[in-house]
Amino acid sequence: MDSLFTRLAEALAVADIATKIRLTSAIAADWQAGKLDWRDTAPVTLVCGRPEKPDLLPHKDVPNRSPGTPEGRARLLHAIVHIEFSAINLALDHAARFRRLPEAYYADWIGVAAEEAEHFMLLRDRLQSLGYDYGDFPAHAGLWDMAEKTADDVLVRMALVPRLLEARGLDATPPIQMKLEQVGDHESARALDIILRDEIGHVGLGDRWYRHLCAERGLEPESTYRTLLIDYQAPWPQGKMNEAARLEAGFSAGELAALAKKR
């Protein structure tokens, strides 16, 4: 039986996109078939592989992505495609980095990695339909930067990656869909329906494991979350929150009210 963690590390380290997707899909299939050992304790080296393009810039240096022109629409879709590629690596790392967790934890994040690969391919197809491809525009590394900051504690990782940064995607998606609809790109808007549906589930998994870990440590989850936002200088929700999606993903109404007050 192969080590789950060796296979995850291999997929994470690969820079070639097609190979990363193939290895990720193979892990998901072999996991379902019971072929991977999740109790293995041998250490692995975790390196995040990325293609040479896109160039990664600080968030503030990435040009605005208004969909009012064909190129602007491509830049907007490219930004989302990059997020989905980053999300493949994030889910692989969630599963590979942290040991001695319940089997269901690994099952959840392996499943998420496979879904993120599907999202990437779906949105890359939309980008290619506009005459562009992944790597044609610069992007930022904000998601992976937070993964590195939270590499030492699975509780903090669950709080500040799926429950914070990915939850911000729930807020951002409906306004993006509205912009795409306004310029007649209904197919891309419908593709984002699929992304939003699945991402509610992904954020929900982050919420569930975060609360599970808080319970194990005797921590009150919602006040601890706000403390982590401050301690890690993480971004609080900005603009209008997608309250319906966040509630479905596990946030409470009281927590959303407290987060809104910080703004």
Beta strands, then each sheet from edge to edge (+ up, - down):
strand 1: 2-3
strand 2: 36-37
strand 3: 56-57
strand 4: 139-140
sheet 1: 1+ 2+
sheet 2: 3+ 4+
end
